[in-house]
Amino acid sequence: MSYPVIPLRSFKYYKEKKTLQLSTEPYGAPGEFFVQSEKTGRVVHFVPDLDNMLENEFYDGLAYAYKPAAGEEDCRVIRAFLINE
């Protein structure tokens, strides 16, 4: 199974929270995805953040939380959200 590669420019970046946010409209809610920086070329793998989802009662199905995969923690983003809009 292949997962989408989403350009970093597609996300809204919240510097103070170190989070990314994007509507589910173009990609749905994939099990995992990759984010690619056009500036550096780096590709970061994101996986579901089940701990965050459980703490927030799965955001009542309105959002999906992802975190950088193991080994990707140095990407300076702690969480990415895909929001149903």
HUSULJO-V854960 format. One line per field, one symbol per residue. ss: DSSP state (A for helix, B for strand, O for the rest). phi: phi as a letter, one per 40 degrees, with the letter a starting at -180 (. if undefined). burial: I if it has 9 or more other ideal C-beta (glycine too) atoms within 8 Angstrom, else O. Layout:
# HUSULJO-V854960
ss->???
phi->???
burial->???
This chain:
# HUSULJO-V854960
ss->OOOOBBBAAAOBBBOOOOBBBBBOOOOOOOOBBBBBOOOOOOBBBBBBOAAAAAAOAAAAAOBBBBBBOOOOAAAOOOBBBBBOO
phi->.bbcbbcdccccbbdcbfbbaaccdcbgbccaabbbcccbgcbbcbbdbcccccdbffffgcabbbbccdgbdccgbcabbbbcb
burial->OOIOIIOIOOIOOIOOOIIIIIOIOOIOOOOIIIIIIOOOOOIIIIIIIOOIIOOOOOIOOOOIIIIIIOOIOOOOIOIIIIIOO
